[in-house]
Each structure stands twice: as structure tokens, then as C-alpha cells.
Amino acid sequence: MYLLLCCVELIDKCIGSRIWVVMKSEKEFVGTLLGFDDYVNMVLEDVTEFETAGESKKVNHLKQILLNGNNICMLVPGGE
């Protein structure tokens, strides 16, 4: 329980700042963290989406996105 509380507190400190989110799939997102819930579902704004499929790389720019916490693999504060 203590470990989970520490992780949630760390994510809470990232609200309002840029964060790099690596998904379990071949997608990564960089954006400003607006908020999250107990399941680590996240809302990001001013988002850049990076998708790697084999040798091709695709970049999309999104105004806002909701990410499912079950599909998040890694979070990097201040990521670019």
C-alpha cells in the first residue's frame, strides 16, 4: 500500500508539467498532464503522439487525449 501511495504522489506532482508516456503498444505520448485517477487513467493536453510500426514512424499532434491506465507501461516526468 505504501509503494502505491508513493507512486500516486509522484504522479500528482507532475500535474501541470510535461510528461512522456510510453504505452504497452508501439505508441508514445508527450504532453502536459492535466489529471489522473486511481486507475492511472490520464488526461494530457498539447499532445504529440509517436507511433512506430516496423521501420515507419508516424507523428500526430492532438489538442487533448485520455489514456487508459491499463495500457501505460512507463512514465517519464519532463519528457520530450
N, C-alpha and C positions, 0 to 999 in steps of 0.2 A: 504493500500500500504506500509506503514512504517513497519508493522509487517512482511510482506513478505520479504521486503528488509533485515530486521534484521536476519531472518532465513537463507536467502541465504548467508549472510556474515558469519554467524556461520559455515555453511557447508563449505564455501570456506576456512576457517581457518583450517579445518580438512584435506585438501588435503595433501597427503604425509604421513599421520599418520593412525594408526589402527582405525577402526570403526566397531561397531556392528550394523547390520541392521536386524530389526525384520519385517517380511513380514506379510501381511494380512492372508496368508495361514499358514500352520504349519511349515514354514521354517524360519531359521535364518542364517545369514551370518556374518562372521568375516573376515575382510581383510583390505588391505591398499587402501585407497581412491585415485584413480588416477584423477578423474574428474567427473563433473556432468553438466547438462544443466538446462535450465529454467523450465523444467518439473520434475526436480529432478531424471531423469534417471541417474544412477550411474555406473561407471566402477570401479571395485575392482580387485586387484591382490593379489596373495598368499592367496587364499580364503579357508576358512573352512566352509562347508555347514552342518548345523544341521537340520535334518528333524525328526519331531515327529509325529508318526501315532499310536494313541492309546497308548499302552504300549511299543511299539518298538521305538528305536531311531537309526537313521542312520547318519553316519558322512562320508562326502566326501571331498577330497582335490582337489581344482581346481587352475589352474595357473591364469586364468582371467575370469571375468564374467561381463555381462551387466545386470543391474537390472532395471526393468520398474518402474518408479516413482509412477505410479498409484497403485502399489501393495505394496508400502512401508508403514508400519504402524508407526515405531519408529526408530530413530537413536540415538546411544549412542557412543559418542566420546571415544576413548581409550578402547573400549570394548574388552573383552577376553572371 
